[in-house]
Amino acid sequence: MNRMIRAALAVAVLLAAGTAPSAAAEKPPVLGSADFTGEFSHNAERGEIEASVEVNTLKRPKDGRLVNLMYTIHNEDKEEFYPVSALSSSSVYDYGPIKSKSGAVLDAGGTTRYHTLTDEQFYCFCSNANGFATTDVLDPGTSGVLWASFLVPEDVERVTVRIPAFGPVEDVPIG
């Protein structure tokens, strides 16, 4: 199991590094997107926030159950936005004893949720791995890339990606 977890982390890091945009690079692909709704989030009390999320990659390396997700949160508002607060303050997405979470949940056909992989200490294999992420605060007009790894049965080919504070991104193919 430890080998699988290390492999998941390595693949996720490579995916994020290989597809993260740079000044000279093209924007990452967009498999689907959703607007900020405030639903299930700490940010809901702020009212309407101009923000969106894009699912960039959802890949299954070769054969197996491991699936790596990369998504981008865009702050289109005139104020700072706290996406990690949105992700971690949702009681709907609280599936403790996990100490950190990406907030992303894959839902196959509305019947099954696949939660982020965790290590033995219940830290998720995600961009918020130890309660800290590079996207803790998004200044106005900026974006942050997050990732998470999941175990999903090989026969699942499409999922709905659910991220607290945003609408569902439906029918996303696992590549």
C-alpha positions, 0 to 999 in steps of 0.5 A: 500500500505504501508503494501505491501511495508514493506512486500516487503522490509522484504521479500527481506532482508530475501531473501538476508540474507538467501541466501548470501554466507558466508565462510562456506556456499555454493555458491548461486544458479545461474539461469543465467549469463551474461558478462560485455558489457559496454552497457548503463553504465558509465563504458563503457568508460573504455573499456573492463572490466572482470566482470560478473553478476549472477542471484541467485534468482527470487522468488514470495513469495506465491501468489501475484505480489511481486517478489524479485530478488537477483544477484551477480556482480563479478569483475574478472578484475585487477582493481576496478570496480564500479557497482553502477555507471554502474547501476545508470548512464544509461539513458536507465534505468532512469525512474525518479523521482526515487532517487536510483535504482538497475538498474535491469529491468524485461522484459517479452517477450520483451514487458513489463518492470517492474521497481523496487518498490519505497516508497513515496519518490521515493527510490527504494526497492533495495540494493541501497536504499538511493544512497548507496550500499555495492557494490559501489566499487568491488576490483579485484577478489571480488563479491557483492550481490545486490537485488531488489523488483518488482510487476509483474503480477501473470501470468508472469512466466519467464522474462529477467533480464536486468542490465546496463553494462551486457548482458541480462539474458534471460528466468529466471523462477520466483520461 
